[in-house]
Amino acid sequence: MTLLDAKDKIKRKLRVTSANSNFWSDDLIEDEINDSQDWLADLYNFSILEKSFSRSSISGQPYYGYPDVTNSPYAFKDDSISSLYVNGIPYSKFEYDDFKTFIQDPNNANNTSNKIFADYGRNIFIFPLITDSVSQISALGSIMPKTMTVDTDKTAFDGANKSFDRIIIKKALENLVVDDATRKDAPYFKTTAEQDALNLIKKYAGNKANKRKITPMFNNIDFIGNNYQNNNPGNFNNLI
């Protein structure tokens, strides 16, 4: 769905005419569409929003920061890293408190067979420490949608289940009419947007739970998005 598609659908629902087009301005409608898209993306780490990023290790570095939005094609959501591989070897994800408890246990100090990571405060913590600067670290996380500014821009959910489009439209309509005392449909838009979002989350959560990983997720781990590369080492702000 393009920004223009979304605006046209909302205008038809609002019955925008030349007489009231100043009240329902394009700028206002666009703002609500973008806000609604962000709201939906915040609710759950939908698979369509997952992207990968990779970098080289730094010897003895205990954690690596998220990609800097100024250097990356994407802005990754907080606490959204779902998978991590080092040289193609998968690491198990721990909650941060459990991660700290594990690595502080003296019995685990030299236990390199348990390969784990935690995602906290826009940093990725890895154990055991990587002791070289040539290992390849690859991670999978969820991105935040880019703000749509021109009519041809597409939503981050474009090409996926049409339910995403309908939820964005309903949420935008809710926000647009909620303060209009003459409109009685705000509660309807609110209820249906939230219920549709909940149903969609249940569907995607069920699909993730039933999905079995037969092959490694990363066949070529030197990429982000469409072959985004930067050969400067550092934290994840310098990607490879």
N, C-alpha and C positions, 0 to 999 in steps of 0.2 A: 504494500500500500504506500503510495506516495503522499507527500504532504498535501498536494492538491486534492487527491482522492479523499483524504480525511476531512479537509475543509469543506469540500462539496457535500459530503454526507452529513456533516454537522449543520451546515447551513440549511439543508433540506429539512432536518429535524426541527431546527429553530424557526423555520419559515422566514428566513432572512429575505427582506425586500429592499428596494431602494429607499423606502421610508424609514427603515430601522437599521440600515447597514452601518451607520455611524456608531450605534450602540454595540452591535455585534461586529466589531472591526476585525479585519484579517489578522492584525497583530495580536489582538486578544485571543482569538481562536487558535492561532499558531502557538501561543504561549501555553494554552491549556492542553493542546495536543502533545507538546513536548513534555509537559509536567506529567501527563497521564502515562506516557511511554516510560518515563523514569520511575513512576510509582509502580508500574507493573514489573519492571526489571528488578526493582528492589525487593519484591515479594519472594523471589525464588531464583536459584541459579539454573535457569532454563538452559538446556543443552545448545540451543541455537545461539546463545550468547557466549559460548565457551570458545576461547582462543588459546593458542599456545605461545610460549616465549622461552627462549634459550639463552645461555651465556656460559662462559668459562668459569671454572672454580678459582678461588683464591686460597692458597695454602693456609690452613689454620683458621679460616674465616667461619665463625659459628652461625652467621645468618646473612641473608642477602635481601636487599630492599626490592620492593615492587618496581616495575619499569616506570620511569619518570614520564609523565604525560607529555612533556615537551619533546621527548625523544622517541616515543612509542606511538604507533598508529592508533592505539587503544588506551582507554582509561579503565584499569581493572578495579572491580568492586572490592571493598574491604573483606577480608576473611573469606575469599571465594576460591582459593586454590584447592582443587580437588585431587590432583594427581601430581606426583613428582618422580622423575627418573634421573639417575646419575649414570652416565655411560650406558643408558638403556636398561639399567636395573631399577625396578620399581621400589619405591620407599612407601612404608605404611604411614598413614596420617594419624597423628595423635592430637587430642585437645592440648592446648598450651600448658595447662596446669599438670596434666598427666605426663607431658613431655619433660617438663622440669623435674618432676618427681623421678622419672625414669633415669635421666642423665645424672642426677645428684646421688643416686644409689651407688655406693662403692662397688657393689657386685656387677654393675654394668659398665664400669669405667673402661674396661678393656674388651667389652663385648661388642665386637664389630659385626657379628652375624645379624643383629637386630638393626635394620636400616629404617630409620623413622624420620618424620619431619612434622613440624607444626607451623601453622599460619596465624600470626598474631601481630596486630599493630602495623599492618602493611609490610611485614618482614617475614621471610621464610627461614625457619630454624631447621638445621640439618644435623643429624647424628648418625654415625660417627663423623667427626670432623674430617673434611677432605684435606689431605696433606700434599696436594700438588696443585699446580695452576693450569693444568691442561684437561682436566675432566670436564665433560659436558653435562650441564644441569638443564633439564627441560621440565617445564611446569605447565599445567593446564588450569586456567582460571576463567571467571566470568567477567565480561566487560560491561561497562555502562554505555547505554546508547548515546550516539552523537546527537547533538542538537540539530534539528532540521531547520534550515533557514530559507531554502528555495523550494519552489513547487515540485521540482523533480526529485528532491531528496526522498529516500525511502526509509521506512521505519526499520529498526534493528531486527524486527520480527518478520520482515518481508520474505515471502516464500515459504513460511511455515504454516501451521494451522491457522485457518481464517478466524478462529476464536480470538487470537491475539488482536486482530484489527477491531473486532466488535467490542472487545473490552476497552481498548484505548478510546474508541468513539464514545462509549457509554460513560466512562470516567470523565472525559472532557466535557460532555454534556452536563453531567452532575455538577461539575465545578462552575460551569457557565450559568446555570439557572438557579443555583442554590440560594442566591440572595435576591432572586426575583419573586416577590410575593404573589405576582399574578400567575406564576407557573406552579402547577401542582404535581409535576412529573419528576422533580428532583429526587424524592425518596425512591421512586422506581428505578431511576438510573443508578443511584447509589447501591441499592440492594442487588440489582442484576449484575452490575459491574463486579461487585465483591464476590457474589456467588459464582459467577462465571469464572473469575480468577481462581477461586478455591477449587472448582472442579478441574480446571486446567492443571493446577499444581498437583492435585491427586493423580491425574493421568500421567504426568511426566515423572512424578516420584515413583509411581508403580512401574513405569517403563525402565527407569534406572535400576530399580531393585531386581528386576527380572533379567537384566542384560548381563550376559557373561562375556568377559574379556578373553578371547581365544588367542589373539596375537598382541604383541606390544603396541601401545598406542602411538609411539613415535618410531617410524621407520627411518626418517631422516630428521635428526633433532636440531639441526642448525637452521631454525626458521622461526619467524613470527608473522602470522598473517600471510600475506603474499610475498614470501621470501624476503621479509624485512631483515636486513643484516647491518651490523656495526661491529667491526673487529676490535674495538677497544675494550680491554678488560676492565672490570670494576664491579660494582654491585649490579643489580638488574637494571639500573638506570643506563648502563652501557650494554646493549644487547648484542648477541651474535646470531 
